[in-house]
Amino acid sequence: MPFQDYTLIQAPMAGGINTTELTVGAARAGALASIGAGYLSGQAIEEAVRAARDGGADAFAVNLFIPGEPGATEAQWRAAREALVPCYEAAGVDFPDTFAELPGFDEQFDAMLEARPAFFSFTFGRLDQACRDACRARGIALIGTATSRAEARQQAEDGVDAIVLQGEEAGGHRGSAETRGAGQPLAALLEACGDLGRPLIAAGGLMDGADMARVLGQGAAAAQLGTAFLSCPEAGTAPAWRQALAAAGPDATAVTAAVSGRYARGLANAWMDERAPRDIAPYPDQHRLTAPLRKAAGAEWKSLWAGTGAHRSRALPVEELVATLLKECRAAG
Ligand SMILES: Cc1cc2nc3c(=O)[nH]c(=O)nc-3n(C[C@H](O)[C@H](O)[C@H](O)COP(=O)(O)O)c2cc1C
């Protein structure tokens, strides 16, 4: 389906949230599904795409992180590692001797090209010309991400097919090239970017069809929802994370760079208060240093990424959630 046929995008969510069941269910119910492949190896991307197709999803987006600044210096790595010792201790998790490397972008990008999804979406910066040309040559449509008018204009100049405007309300990492860039409310972003001549995809804090209708009325061509899908039984969300979402009240989220070295929004826990480390390695090295802790610890030391709408989560099966969102949007539009 061409992009114009979608009003709802199930957001890419790297880290195992976008299971095959979630992708297939969202696609079957009429959303543009996404596979957050930012932490996957080339082989895992190939497998995820094959599984989605075998399950019956034909059009979906594969999403990757654009690599940015060089990683930590030796001194930054040592200081950040040291600062995390009390955090591992507090959580009762053994401090590891080694920290896993992340897959390289080139390997991921080549696997994505080979798999030829209908859409390639990306975050954390611009896609270079050679990569854009390679996608074009294979008929893969491009979806860039922006958190300011300046970034959205660059994406428009690069000729992407649609731009995700990610407001500061959004769950997960801020999709800016700037690792600590200030965010903006979604409504202000939509207003500032209406003249760029590209389809805009609104993201951040949208939880129901009335929210979708509102942003469509503000000039968006589609809405991208992440947090709303975290409570679907098909999502790969950890039990502690689901419980925290179900218990969340309004104002339950905050922003931190302590987990990964990049600003990200999640349910407030130890990462957002005085227990968080002060010395933080640049992204993605801080992510590597904190990964074993977040994996083994309870909810206080997990990354519970979620947007400002977390308290309005509905634990519905994905097909029912998509059908409900589209129905509510039509009713409110
Ligand atoms: C758990 C989680 C993981 C995310 N991972 C990614 C990702 O891998 N790539 C990406 O472009 N955006 C990612 N995002 C951001 C979403 O694309 C989207 O901007 C955000 O979910 C919208 O805000 P909402 O969560 O309030 O709906 C993630 C969001 C969440 C909640």
The ligand as an SDF file (V2000), in Angstrom:
LIG
                    3D

 31 33  0  0  0  0  0  0  0  0999 V2000
    9.7370    1.3540   24.0180 C   0  0  0  0  0  0  0  0  0  0  0  0
    9.9720    2.3060   22.8910 C   0  0  0  0  0  0  0  0  0  0  0  0
   10.9890    2.0430   21.9830 C   0  0  0  0  0  0  0  0  0  0  0  0
   11.1820    2.9110   20.8990 C   0  0  0  0  0  0  0  0  0  0  0  0
   12.1370    2.5770   19.9610 N   0  0  0  0  0  0  0  0  0  0  0  0
   12.2280    3.3220   18.8240 C   0  0  0  0  0  0  0  0  0  0  0  0
   13.0600    2.8950   17.7360 C   0  0  0  0  0  0  0  0  0  0  0  0
   13.7130    1.8600   17.8090 O   0  0  0  0  0  0  0  0  0  0  0  0
   13.0930    3.6760   16.6340 N   0  0  0  0  0  0  0  0  0  0  0  0
   12.3500    4.8290   16.5120 C   0  0  0  0  0  0  0  0  0  0  0  0
   12.4150    5.4890   15.4760 O   0  0  0  0  0  0  0  0  0  0  0  0
   11.5620    5.2440   17.5190 N   0  0  0  0  0  0  0  0  0  0  0  0
   11.4780    4.5160   18.6550 C   0  0  0  0  0  0  0  0  0  0  0  0
   10.6260    4.9110   19.6570 N   0  0  0  0  0  0  0  0  0  0  0  0
    9.8690    6.1630   19.5070 C   0  0  0  0  0  0  0  0  0  0  0  0
    8.6080    5.9340   18.6820 C   0  0  0  0  0  0  0  0  0  0  0  0
    8.9300    5.8180   17.3170 O   0  0  0  0  0  0  0  0  0  0  0  0
    7.6060    7.1150   18.7960 C   0  0  0  0  0  0  0  0  0  0  0  0
    8.2430    8.3160   18.4680 O   0  0  0  0  0  0  0  0  0  0  0  0
    7.0110    7.2200   20.1730 C   0  0  0  0  0  0  0  0  0  0  0  0
    6.6730    5.9720   20.6870 O   0  0  0  0  0  0  0  0  0  0  0  0
    5.7830    8.1180   20.1140 C   0  0  0  0  0  0  0  0  0  0  0  0
    5.3680    8.4800   21.3950 O   0  0  0  0  0  0  0  0  0  0  0  0
    4.3740    7.5870   22.2990 P   0  0  0  0  0  0  0  0  0  0  0  0
    5.2380    6.5050   22.8480 O   0  0  0  0  0  0  0  0  0  0  0  0
    3.9330    8.5490   23.3240 O   0  0  0  0  0  0  0  0  0  0  0  0
    3.3040    7.0620   21.4090 O   0  0  0  0  0  0  0  0  0  0  0  0
   10.4070    4.0780   20.7530 C   0  0  0  0  0  0  0  0  0  0  0  0
    9.3920    4.3300   21.6900 C   0  0  0  0  0  0  0  0  0  0  0  0
    9.1630    3.4670   22.7470 C   0  0  0  0  0  0  0  0  0  0  0  0
    8.0430    3.7630   23.7130 C   0  0  0  0  0  0  0  0  0  0  0  0
  1  2  1  0
  2  3  1  0
  2 30  2  0
  3  4  2  0
  4  5  1  0
  4 28  1  0
  5  6  2  0
  6  7  1  0
  6 13  1  0
  7  8  2  0
  7  9  1  0
  9 10  1  0
 10 11  2  0
 10 12  1  0
 12 13  2  0
 13 14  1  0
 14 15  1  0
 14 28  1  0
 15 16  1  0
 16 17  1  0
 16 18  1  0
 18 19  1  0
 18 20  1  0
 20 21  1  0
 20 22  1  0
 22 23  1  0
 23 24  1  0
 24 25  2  0
 24 26  1  0
 24 27  1  0
 28 29  2  0
 29 30  1  0
 30 31  1  0
M  END
$$$$
